[in-house]
Amino acid sequence: MRLFFVEDNAALQTTVARSFERRGIQVHGFTEGRAVLERWRASPPDVVLLDLSLPDIDGLELLSAARAEQLTTPVIILTARGTVGDRILGLNIGADDYLPKPFDLDELEARVRALARRSRGASGSAAGAGAHEDESFHGLRVDVDSGAIYHLGLPLDLPPREAALLRALLARPGQAVAKERLTEIVFADDLDVQPDAVEVVAYRLRKRLPADGARLVTLRGLGYLLKAPD
């Protein structure tokens, strides 16, 4: 699942991105509204998280412009401007949900997944459904709604960090993912991480992967990748 987070607070962006990427949700952050509108046209995400107080354009103005261009991606407004008037105006312009700051990350994730499911169900077309298929690779599959991992249709029971690492690799099967990037994803909530910590997680994950499935390969100097079984 991909979402855009339009928020001029860099610390909040980082917190949400790290938390969500551990849960299998890819976050693209934007600090200015006009930049996201151009990207939105070219490659619509599954959900947009939109702050109202942006440096270059008011969030409600941005939402109005997006809806005028028939950009139908579900939008959740996240803002400290929690007055009833702002909420009503945002929903009337085209927002799908509204969550005042400060918010709980678990609640935000639940709302994001619910909107994404609703949007996919409403599209109804085969082409639309194809754009949101679960991520899979040689028997391994990530459910994009729940983040659960399966092997040949059966749930794969993994500790949280091993699961976060595997989800990150399944998002780019057959491609190397840098060790530094994986460290950010796997240890998103840990501010004091040893340089070799992700190597330990990779070692444990390698031992837990089914023998007849994809292999976890270390590429020295590049990172890790999932490779088809021999």
C-alpha positions in Angstrom: 0.0 0.0 0.0 1.3 3.5 -0.9 0.2 6.7 0.8 1.1 10.4 0.5 1.6 12.3 3.7 1.4 16.1 3.2 2.8 17.6 6.4 5.3 20.4 7.0 6.4 19.0 10.3 9.4 16.8 9.4 9.6 15.1 12.8 5.9 14.0 12.5 6.5 12.8 8.9 9.4 10.7 10.0 7.5 9.1 13.0 4.5 8.2 10.8 6.7 6.9 7.9 8.8 4.7 10.1 5.9 3.3 12.0 3.8 2.6 8.9 6.7 1.1 6.9 7.2 -1.5 9.6 3.5 -2.4 9.0 3.9 -2.8 5.3 2.7 0.7 4.2 4.9 2.8 2.0 4.9 6.5 2.9 5.9 9.3 0.5 6.3 12.6 2.5 5.7 16.1 1.1 6.2 19.4 3.0 4.4 21.5 0.4 1.0 21.1 -1.2 1.7 22.1 -4.8 4.5 19.4 -5.1 2.1 16.6 -4.0 -0.6 17.7 -6.5 1.8 17.2 -9.4 2.9 13.8 -8.1 -0.7 12.9 -7.4 -1.7 13.4 -11.0 1.2 11.3 -12.3 0.9 8.4 -9.8 -2.1 8.3 -7.5 -1.5 6.6 -4.2 -4.0 4.5 -2.2 -4.6 7.1 0.5 -3.6 10.8 1.1 -3.0 12.1 4.6 -3.4 15.9 4.4 -2.5 18.6 6.9 -4.4 21.8 6.5 -1.7 24.3 7.6 0.9 24.1 4.8 3.5 26.8 3.9 2.5 27.3 0.3 -1.2 26.5 0.1 -4.1 25.9 2.5 -4.9 22.2 2.7 -8.5 22.7 2.0 -7.6 24.6 -1.2 -5.3 21.8 -2.2 -8.1 19.2 -1.6 -10.6 21.3 -3.6 -8.1 21.5 -6.5 -7.5 17.8 -6.5 -11.2 17.0 -6.5 -11.8 19.5 -9.4 -9.2 17.5 -11.4 -11.1 14.3 -10.7 -8.4 12.9 -8.4 -10.5 10.5 -6.4 -7.9 9.0 -4.0 -9.4 8.8 -0.4 -8.2 11.7 1.8 -7.8 11.8 5.6 -7.4 15.3 7.0 -5.0 15.5 9.9 -4.8 18.8 11.6 -4.7 20.7 14.9 -7.5 22.9 13.4 -10.1 20.8 15.0 -13.1 23.1 14.9 -16.5 21.8 13.7 -16.5 24.3 10.9 -13.2 23.1 9.5 -14.4 19.5 9.7 -17.6 20.2 7.9 -15.9 22.3 5.2 -13.3 19.6 4.6 -15.8 16.8 4.3 -18.0 18.9 2.0 -15.0 19.7 -0.3 -14.2 16.0 -0.6 -12.3 14.6 2.4 -13.2 11.0 3.3 -12.2 11.2 7.0 -11.0 13.6 9.6 -8.6 12.9 12.5 -7.5 15.8 14.8 -3.9 16.1 16.2 -2.5 14.6 18.3 -3.6 11.2 17.0 -3.0 7.5 17.8 -0.9 5.7 15.2 -2.9 2.5 15.5 -6.2 4.4 15.0 -4.7 6.2 12.0 -3.5 2.9 10.5 -7.0 1.3 10.9 -8.6 4.3 9.2 -6.1 4.2 6.3 -6.6 0.5 5.7 -10.4 0.9 5.9 -10.4 3.6 3.3 -8.1 1.7 1.0 -10.4 -1.4 1.2 -13.4 0.7 0.6 -11.8 2.5 -2.4 -10.7 -0.8 -4.0 -14.2 -2.3 -3.5 -15.8 0.7 -5.1 -13.6 0.6 -8.2 -15.0 -2.7 -9.2 -13.0 -3.0 -12.4 -10.4 -5.7 -13.1 -7.8 -3.0 -13.9 -8.4 -1.2 -10.7 -8.1 -4.3 -8.6 -4.9 -5.4 -10.4 -3.2 -2.2 -9.4 -3.6 -3.2 -5.7 -2.7 -6.9 -5.8 -1.0 -8.4 -2.7 2.8 -8.5 -2.9 3.9 -12.0 -3.6 7.1 -13.8 -4.6 7.6 -17.6 -5.0 5.1 -18.7 -2.5 5.5 -15.8 -0.1 2.7 -13.2 0.0 1.9 -10.1 2.0 -1.7 -9.1 2.4 -1.7 -5.4 1.7 -4.6 -4.7 3.9 -3.5 -6.5 7.1 0.2 -6.8 6.6 0.0 -10.5 7.3 2.5 -12.8 5.6 1.7 -16.2 4.0 3.6 -19.0 2.5 1.6 -21.2 0.0 -1.6 -19.8 1.6 -0.7 -20.6 5.2 0.1 -17.9 7.7 3.8 -17.4 8.4 4.4 -16.8 12.1 7.2 -14.3 12.4 8.4 -12.0 15.2 7.6 -8.3 14.4 11.1 -7.3 13.3 11.6 -10.4 11.0 8.1 -9.7 9.6 9.0 -6.0 9.0 12.2 -7.0 7.2 10.4 -9.6 5.0 7.7 -7.1 4.1 10.3 -4.6 3.0 12.0 -7.1 0.8 8.8 -8.4 -0.7 8.0 -4.9 -1.8 11.0 -5.1 -4.1 11.5 -8.8 -4.8 14.7 -9.7 -6.7 16.1 -6.2 -6.0 18.7 -5.3 -3.4 17.5 -3.1 -0.5 20.2 -1.1 1.3 21.1 -2.2 4.8 20.7 1.4 6.0 17.1 1.6 4.6 16.2 -1.7 6.1 17.5 -0.6 9.5 15.2 2.5 9.3 12.2 0.3 8.6 12.9 -2.6 11.0 14.0 -0.4 13.9 11.7 2.5 13.3 10.9 2.9 17.0 14.4 2.4 18.3 16.6 5.5 18.5 19.7 3.7 19.6 20.4 0.9 17.1 23.7 -0.8 16.6 25.1 -0.9 13.0 24.9 -4.7 12.8 21.4 -5.0 14.4 19.7 -5.7 11.0 22.2 -8.4 10.3 21.0 -10.3 13.3 17.4 -9.9 12.2 18.3 -11.1 8.7 20.1 -14.1 10.1 17.0 -15.1 12.2 14.7 -14.5 9.2 16.8 -16.7 7.0 16.4 -19.6 9.4 12.6 -19.1 9.5 12.0 -19.0 5.8 10.5 -22.2 4.3 13.2 -24.4 2.7 11.3 -24.7 -0.5 10.6 -20.9 -0.9 12.4 -17.7 -1.7 15.9 -17.3 -0.3 17.3 -14.3 1.6 20.6 -13.3 0.0 23.2 -10.9 1.4 25.0 -8.7 -1.1 28.1 -7.2 0.5 28.1 -3.5 0.2 24.6 -3.4 -1.3 22.2 -4.9 1.2 19.8 -7.8 1.0 17.4 -9.3 -1.6 14.9 -12.0 -2.0 16.0 -14.5 -4.6 14.0 -17.3 -6.4 14.6 -20.8 -5.0 17.3 -22.8 -6.7 
